Amino acid sequence: MKKWIVTLAVLSLVLAGCGANKDGGTGGAAGHEGHGQHQETPAAGQKDEHAGHGGEAKTELSTKAVWKLNPAQPQAGQDTSVSIQIQDDKGQPVEKFDLNHEKQLHLIAVSKDLSYFDHIHPEYKGKGVFEITTKLPAGGAYKLFADYVPTGSTATTKSEWIQVGGGAPAAKAPEPESKLTKVVDGKEISLQIDGLAAGKEVMLTYHLSDAATKKPIENLEPYLGAVGHVVILDEAAEQYLHVHPMDEKAKGPEAQFMTTFPKSGIYKIWGQFQQGGKTFIVPFVVKVP
C-alpha cells in the first residue's frame, strides 16, 4: 500500500486561535492539497518520515529551533511569551517558509501526562523568528513541538521540554480506552481503527453525529484547510505524528486518516474538527500491540 506523506509546518492563544484544553476544547479554524503524516525529525538511525509533496524532489535543509521564554521561568495561568528562531546548521536564520495548511509554523503544546493539549500558531516576525503569547494552566513539565517547512525543503518538527512553576495536579498516566466513543460539545464521535498494529499502515475512521438526535453530521467546516487534523503522541511524548485526512474536502459524517504507529505502546490521539465556526478536540487513548 502506498504510504502518503505530507509536508506540514507545529506546535495546537490570544492565541492564533486553534484549540486548547484539558482533553477536549475549543478554538478557531482556518490549505494545501494532499494528505498523510509526518513525524518529529528523527534522531540518528531512525527512519525519516518526511518526504517531498506531490512527487517533487526537495533537498532536506538541516535546521534547529532556538527557544526563548519570557519570563524565563513561566508561571501557571500567567502570560508567557514563546519565541522560536529557526536556524540553519551554521546558526544563521532561516528566513523563508512555505505555508502548510494555511500557516508557516504550527505549535503543539502538551503536558507531560498528556492531559493538556493545545495547537496554536505563532506570528512570523522575520529573520526566522516566530512569537506568540500564551498561558499554561498548571505547574509541571510541558513539551512544545514546532512544525514548519523551510522553502525548498521538507517538513520538519523540533521539540523542547519546558518547566512551568505553580501548583501541579497529580499526574495520571493515560489509560487505554475500551470504547472509542465520546460526546464533545453535543456531538457524538466514534473512532474505528482497522488493523491496529505497530509498524503497519492503519486507517483511522471518525464518525460524527448529533449526540441528541443521532443524526449524522454532514456540515463539518474546513479546519486549517481540511476536514480535520489528527495529532498522536506516545505516553512518553517521544513518538510524534501529525496526520492529515485522506479526503481534505470531506464534510462528514466520516473523516478518514491513514497513519503508522512506529512501535508498540500506549498512544493518545487528538482529532480536531470544526462545525458552526467552532473547533472541537476529541481525545482517545489506545494501546498499540
Disulfide bonds with the S-S distance in Angstrom:
none
